Amino acid sequence: MNDMTLSPDTLAALAPSELAMVPFVSVQDMMRLVHREGLDTVLRDLADHIEADFRRWPEFDKTPRVASHSREGVIELMPTADAEHYGFKYVNGHPKNTRTGHQTVTAFGVLSSVDNGYPLLLTEMTLLTALRTAATSAMVGRRLMPEGAGTMAMIGNGAQCEFQAAAFRALCGITRLRLHDIDPAATAKAAANLRAQGFEVDTFRSAHEVVEGAQVITTCTADKQKATILTDNMVGAGVHINAIGGDCPGKTELHRDILHRASIFVEYPEQTRIEGEIQQLAPDHPVTEFWEVLQGTAPGRRDPREITLFDSVGFAIEDFSALRYVLGRVRAGAPHITLDMLADPDDPRDLFGMLERSKGRG
């Protein structure tokens, strides 16, 4: 396996077992990477990787994520591949976890070589998913939100809230935030964190109040239920809605009347029609795949008074992009360790002999 930090002569001198060591980026390593690079830089670089992969969308193998639903939540695998790499993410979503001191979402991911099937990277993706979700939202937002937008309302102030705000500032110039959550403690937490980051923050007790005067509305609630976080009378002309909370069957945030007024943009319709806000609509309701906007084959925002809606459920290509980004940083020297994950005998046909020769080595 190639390690871009090593010279060709050094690589040639290594034993096959050393070449089979797999880089692993832990949670601590991911935090070190973000602090070393800077949060804004990481978000912009992730957005650049995601946009680059969206622009070549037809090159990827695509399938809706493989989901195992239970009463308490969902566990999913999210795979995709291009001609060179295969990537997947393992991720859960358990809204009740916060009651027992656990994260709602945890994840890890793998990027492998299509050429030989060997993994190139294993990494935590709990933090990375929050970062790539925010980067994707802002990457879309800068093309769909109204010109001159400076204020974003955020309904749902949990784990994703601050990442979304940081990405919209880094990519879109949003500096004023209006916050609301049904849990006042969540709003207090988010407000303190975001003020410390230099945002102008106001908090509100109701969703009706929080959206007033906002040009962008982000909904990022966690409860697994068909909810109406936004009703039709709350959404005025010209608003961009960044709806990221609905991400599984039976979980929505917007009243269906909003969907009939909005121009809807999605990642992968085959998945979004199952999991997104548009699960409320007829299967043939028109939507625009966002990669087509980037390729110039479909329009984005067409009118200042148009309501645009990014019905985002998260798609595997975004994780693939994030894995590509992390692998690049690892090869440039980002913090990581290596794991002895791959059995790699001198003779590839003699796996048993490798086992026997290991006797007595502890």
C-alpha positions in Angstrom: 0.0 0.0 0.0 1.2 3.5 -0.8 2.0 5.9 2.0 2.7 9.3 0.4 4.9 10.3 3.4 7.5 7.6 2.5 10.1 7.7 -0.3 10.0 5.0 -3.1 13.3 3.5 -1.8 11.9 3.2 1.7 8.7 1.6 0.5 10.7 -0.9 -1.5 12.7 -1.9 1.6 9.6 -2.6 3.7 8.3 -6.1 4.3 4.9 -6.8 3.0 3.5 -7.0 6.5 4.6 -3.5 7.2 3.0 -2.3 4.0 -0.3 -3.9 5.1 -0.6 -1.7 8.2 -3.8 0.4 8.0 -3.9 4.1 9.1 -6.5 4.7 11.9 -7.7 8.1 12.8 -9.2 8.1 16.3 -11.5 10.7 17.9 -8.5 12.4 19.5 -6.7 12.4 16.2 -9.7 13.9 14.4 -9.9 16.7 17.0 -6.1 17.3 16.6 -6.6 17.5 12.9 -9.3 20.1 13.2 -7.4 22.2 15.7 -4.2 22.0 13.6 -5.9 22.9 10.3 -8.5 25.3 11.8 -12.3 24.6 11.8 -13.1 27.0 8.9 -10.3 25.5 6.8 -11.5 22.0 7.4 -15.1 22.9 6.5 -14.1 24.7 3.3 -11.8 21.8 2.3 -14.5 19.3 3.0 -17.0 21.3 1.0 -14.5 21.4 -1.9 -14.1 17.6 -1.8 -17.8 17.1 -1.6 -18.5 19.5 -4.5 -15.8 17.9 -6.6 -17.5 14.5 -6.2 -21.0 15.9 -6.8 -19.7 17.2 -10.1 -18.8 13.7 -11.2 -21.9 12.1 -9.7 -22.6 9.7 -12.6 -19.2 8.0 -12.0 -20.3 6.5 -8.6 -22.1 3.3 -7.7 -25.1 4.5 -5.9 -27.7 2.7 -3.7 -29.9 3.8 -0.8 -28.3 3.0 2.5 -28.8 -0.4 4.1 -30.9 0.3 7.2 -31.9 -1.9 10.2 -34.7 -0.1 12.1 -35.8 -0.8 15.6 -38.2 0.8 18.0 -35.4 2.9 19.5 -33.5 3.9 16.4 -31.7 2.8 13.3 -28.3 1.3 12.4 -27.1 1.8 8.8 -24.4 1.0 6.3 -23.7 3.6 3.6 -21.6 2.3 0.8 -20.4 3.8 -2.5 -17.5 3.4 -5.0 -15.9 4.9 -8.0 -13.3 3.3 -10.3 -10.5 3.7 -7.7 -11.9 3.6 -4.2 -14.7 1.9 -2.2 -16.0 3.6 0.9 -18.6 2.8 3.5 -19.8 4.3 6.8 -21.4 2.5 9.7 -23.7 4.9 11.5 -26.5 4.8 14.1 -29.3 7.2 14.9 -30.9 6.8 18.4 -32.7 9.9 19.5 -33.3 8.7 23.0 -29.6 8.2 23.6 -29.1 11.6 25.2 -31.3 10.6 28.1 -28.7 8.0 29.1 -25.6 10.1 28.3 -24.9 8.6 24.9 -24.6 10.3 21.5 -27.6 10.3 19.2 -25.3 9.5 16.3 -22.0 7.6 16.2 -20.1 6.4 13.2 -16.9 5.0 11.7 -15.8 4.5 8.1 -13.4 2.7 5.8 -11.9 3.7 2.5 -10.4 0.9 0.4 -8.6 0.4 -2.9 -10.8 -1.1 -5.6 -7.6 -2.5 -7.3 -6.8 -5.0 -4.5 -9.6 -4.6 -1.9 -7.2 -3.6 0.8 -8.4 -0.9 3.2 -6.4 2.4 2.9 -8.0 4.1 6.0 -10.1 3.4 9.0 -11.4 6.5 10.8 -13.9 7.7 13.4 -16.8 9.4 11.7 -18.9 10.8 14.6 -17.1 14.1 14.4 -16.4 13.7 10.7 -20.1 13.2 10.0 -21.0 16.4 11.8 -18.4 18.2 9.8 -19.3 16.8 6.4 -23.1 17.3 7.0 -22.5 20.9 7.8 -20.1 21.4 4.9 -22.7 19.8 2.5 -25.5 22.1 3.8 -23.4 25.2 3.4 -22.1 24.0 0.0 -25.7 23.8 -1.2 -26.8 26.9 0.7 -24.3 29.2 -1.0 -26.0 28.4 -4.3 -29.6 28.4 -3.2 -30.0 31.0 -0.4 -31.1 34.5 -1.3 -28.5 37.1 -2.2 -27.2 39.1 0.8 -28.5 36.7 3.4 -26.9 37.3 6.8 -29.3 35.7 9.3 -30.1 32.0 9.9 -32.8 30.6 12.2 -31.9 27.2 13.7 -34.7 25.0 15.1 -33.0 22.2 17.0 -29.9 23.1 19.0 -28.4 19.7 19.6 -25.1 18.2 18.5 -25.2 19.4 14.9 -26.2 23.0 15.6 -22.8 24.6 16.1 -21.3 22.8 13.1 -24.0 24.1 10.8 -23.5 27.6 12.0 -19.7 27.4 11.6 -20.1 26.1 8.0 -22.6 28.7 7.0 -20.3 31.4 8.2 -17.2 29.9 6.6 -18.9 29.3 3.2 -21.8 31.7 3.1 -21.0 34.7 5.4 -23.8 34.0 7.9 -23.0 35.8 11.1 -26.4 36.3 12.9 -28.2 33.4 14.4 -31.6 32.9 15.9 -32.0 29.8 18.1 -34.9 27.7 19.3 -35.2 24.2 20.8 -38.0 22.6 22.9 -35.2 21.9 25.4 -34.1 25.3 26.9 -30.8 23.7 28.1 -29.9 22.8 24.5 -30.5 26.3 23.4 -28.4 27.7 26.3 -25.6 25.3 25.4 -25.6 26.3 21.7 -25.9 30.0 22.5 -22.9 29.9 24.8 -20.8 27.9 22.3 -21.7 30.1 19.4 -21.2 33.5 21.1 -17.8 32.3 22.1 -17.2 31.8 18.4 -18.1 35.4 17.7 -21.6 34.9 16.4 -24.4 37.4 17.1 -27.0 35.1 18.8 -30.6 35.6 19.9 -32.7 32.9 21.5 -36.5 32.4 21.3 -39.1 30.3 23.1 -41.1 29.4 20.0 -40.5 28.3 16.4 -42.8 31.0 15.2 -40.7 33.7 16.8 -37.3 32.3 15.7 -38.0 32.3 12.0 -39.0 36.0 11.9 -36.5 38.0 9.8 -34.3 35.0 8.9 -33.3 34.4 5.3 -32.2 30.9 6.0 -34.0 28.4 8.2 -32.2 25.2 9.3 -34.2 22.4 10.9 -32.1 19.8 12.7 -34.3 18.1 15.3 -33.7 14.5 16.4 -37.0 12.9 17.4 -38.0 10.0 15.2 -41.6 11.1 14.5 -43.6 12.8 11.8 -43.5 16.4 13.2 -44.4 19.8 11.9 -41.5 21.9 13.1 -42.3 24.4 10.4 -45.9 25.2 9.3 -46.8 26.8 6.0 -47.6 30.3 7.5 -44.1 30.4 9.1 -42.3 30.4 5.7 -42.2 33.6 3.7 -41.2 34.3 0.1 -37.5 34.1 -0.7 -36.4 31.9 2.2 -34.0 29.0 1.9 -34.8 26.0 4.1 -32.0 23.7 5.0 -33.9 20.6 6.3 -31.5 18.1 7.7 -33.5 16.5 10.6 -35.7 14.2 8.5 -33.5 11.2 7.7 -35.5 8.0 8.0 -39.0 6.6 7.2 -41.6 8.2 9.4 -39.4 11.1 10.5 -40.2 14.6 9.0 -40.1 18.2 10.1 -42.0 20.3 7.6 -45.7 20.6 6.9 -46.4 19.1 3.5 -47.9 22.4 2.3 -44.5 24.0 2.4 -43.2 21.3 0.0 -45.8 22.3 -2.6 -44.7 25.9 -2.5 -40.9 25.2 -2.6 -38.4 24.3 -5.2 -37.0 21.1 -3.8 -33.3 20.0 -4.1 -32.1 16.5 -3.0 -29.1 14.4 -3.0 -30.3 11.0 -4.3 -34.0 10.8 -5.0 -34.3 7.0 -4.5 -33.2 7.5 -0.9 -34.8 10.9 -0.2 -38.2 9.7 -1.2 -38.0 7.0 1.5 -36.4 9.0 4.2 -36.7 12.8 3.5 -39.4 15.4 3.7 -40.7 14.3 0.3 -41.8 10.9 1.7 -45.0 13.0 2.3 -45.5 13.6 -1.4 -46.5 11.6 -4.4 -43.6 9.4 -5.8 -43.5 11.5 -9.0 -43.4 14.9 -7.4 -40.7 16.8 -9.2 -37.4 17.4 -7.4 -34.0 18.5 -8.6 -30.8 16.5 -7.9 -28.3 19.0 -6.7 -25.4 17.5 -8.7 -27.3 18.7 -11.8 -27.1 22.3 -10.5 -23.4 22.0 -10.1 -23.0 20.6 -13.6 -25.2 23.4 -15.0 -27.9 21.1 -16.4 -30.5 22.3 -13.9 -31.2 25.7 -12.4 -30.7 26.6 -8.8 -32.5 29.6 -7.3 -34.4 31.3 -10.2 -36.2 34.2 -8.5 -35.6 36.3 -5.4 -39.0 35.4 -4.0 -38.6 31.7 -4.7 -38.6 29.3 -1.7 -35.8 26.8 -2.0 -35.6 23.7 0.1 -32.6 21.4 0.5 -34.2 18.1 1.6 -31.0 16.5 2.9 -30.9 13.0 4.4 -27.1 12.5 4.0 -25.7 10.3 1.2 -22.8 7.9 1.0 -20.9 10.0 -1.6 -20.6 12.8 1.0 -18.9 10.3 3.4 -16.7 9.1 0.5 -15.6 12.7 0.0 -14.9 13.1 3.7 -12.9 9.8 3.7 -10.9 11.1 0.7 -10.2 14.3 2.6 -9.0 12.5 5.7 -6.8 10.1 3.8 -5.1 13.1 2.1 -4.5 14.7 5.4 -3.1 11.5 6.9 -0.7 11.2 3.9 0.4 14.7 4.6 1.2 13.9 8.2 -2.0 14.4 10.1 -2.2 12.5 13.5 -3.0 8.8 13.3 -1.7 5.4 14.3 -1.4 2.3 12.2 -3.3 -1.0 12.8 -2.2 -4.5 12.1 -5.5 -5.4 10.4 -4.5 -7.4 7.4 -3.0 -10.9 7.3 -0.2 -10.6 4.8 2.0 -13.7 4.5 5.2 -13.7 2.4 3.4 -16.3 0.1 -0.2 -15.1 -0.4 -1.2 -18.7 -0.7 0.3 -19.8 2.6 -2.0 -18.2 5.2 -1.8 -21.4 7.3 2.0 -21.4 7.2 2.0 -17.8 8.5 -0.2 -19.0 11.4 2.1 -21.9 12.2 5.3 -19.8 12.1 3.8 -17.4 14.6 3.8 -20.1 17.4 5.7 -19.0 20.4 5.7 -15.3 19.5 3.2 -14.4 22.2 
